Amino acid sequence: MKRRESSRLNSIHGTKSKFPRLTRLLNEVKASGCCGFSDEEIFSMAVHCIDEPTIEIGKPMTCGVVVNRHIELNEEEKAEQKALALKRFQDEELRKLQNRNSSSTKSLRSAKKPKAVKPQENKQPELSLFDL
């Protein structure tokens, strides 16, 4: 009896989940082991979830979904996006240079100055012409 109750609670029509069909779809995608699907594949999975009244939902999951879309931009928008990308690139390169310069100045400051070398005293007695 408990199986039937849990089955009924996990079915799409008997669940309290806000988006049970989406949860089922995500679980089906995860179970497939694939990382990419065409629109038609996702649509057929969604239709299957809708058509089956007692399909198992599975556990809710936290995940990210990436949707690839081709966006048409007009010439003005393209120029704007290009300028933004160039600005971001310049800012990033400037930040790298500043980090590199700040780390090199820190290393110069922290580098120990070489100690002055004292001329060593010659401990050998000087020989004179008479000592030879």
FIROPA-166550 format. One record per residue (C-alpha): x, y, z. Coordinates in steps of 0.1 Angstrom, whole numbers, padded with zeros to 4 digits, always signed. Each point is the difference from the previous one (the first is absolute). Layout:
XYZ/...
//
This chain:
+0000+0000+0000/+0029+0024+0008/+0014-0005-0035/-0033+0011-0016/-0002+0031+0022/+0036+0010-0007/-0005-0007-0037/-0031+0022+0000/+0018+0028+0019/+0028-0001-0025/-0022+0000-0030/-0004+0032-0019/-0037+0005+0008/+0003-0008+0037/+0032+0020+0008/+0002+0032+0020/+0030+0012-0021/-0003+0033-0017/+0015-0013-0033/-0004-0038+0000/+0003-0004-0038/+0032+0020+0000/+0014-0020+0029/-0009-0032-0019/+0016+0014-0032/+0033+0009+0018/+0001-0034+0017/-0005-0017-0034/+0028+0021-0016/+0023-0008+0030/-0008-0037-0003/+0009+0000-0037/+0036+0010+0007/+0001+0024-0030/+0010+0036+0003/-0017+0014-0030/-0034-0004-0016/-0018+0014-0030/-0032+0020+0003/-0019-0029-0015/+0014-0025+0026/-0010+0022+0030/-0034+0006-0016/-0006-0037-0004/+0010-0006+0037/-0024+0028+0011/-0028-0015-0021/+0006-0034+0016/-0001+0015+0035/-0034+0017-0008/-0015-0031-0016/+0008-0024+0028/-0022+0007+0030/+0019-0021+0025/+0036+0005-0010/+0026+0001+0028/+0014+0034+0006/+0031-0007+0020/+0017+0021+0025/+0002+0038-0005/+0035+0012-0010/+0021+0031-0001/+0016+0004-0033/+0008+0025-0028/-0016-0001-0034/+0017+0016-0030/-0021+0010-0030/+0018+0007-0033/-0016+0027-0021/+0011+0019-0030/-0008+0037+0005/-0001+0023-0030/+0015+0034+0007/-0003+0031-0022/+0032+0019-0009/-0004+0025+0028/-0004-0028+0026/+0030-0018-0015/+0022+0031+0003/-0012+0006+0036/+0008-0036+0010/+0034+0002-0017/+0008+0032+0019/-0010-0016+0033/+0021-0031-0007/+0030+0022-0009/-0005+0020+0032/-0002-0031+0021/+0032-0014-0016/+0019+0033+0006/-0011+0001+0036/+0011-0036+0005/+0034+0006-0016/+0005+0032+0021/-0009-0019+0032/+0025-0027-0010/+0028+0026-0006/-0008+0018+0033/+0001-0033+0019/+0033-0010-0017/+0015+0035+0008/-0012+0000+0036/+0014-0035+0006/+0034+0010-0016/+0002+0032+0021/-0008-0020+0031/+0026-0025-0008/+0026+0028-0006/-0009+0015+0034/+0002-0033+0018/+0032-0011-0017/+0029+0003+0024/+0027+0024-0010/+0033-0017-0004/+0023+0007+0029/+0030+0021-0007/+0030-0022-0004/+0029+0011+0022/+0034-0005-0014/+0016-0028+0018/+0031+0008+0019/+0029-0018-0013/+0012-0021+0030/+0032-0011-0018/+0030+0020+0009/+0014+0020-0028/+0032-0014-0013/+0028+0023-0005/+0030-0004-0023/+0020-0012+0029/-0023-0029+0007/+0007-0017-0033/
//
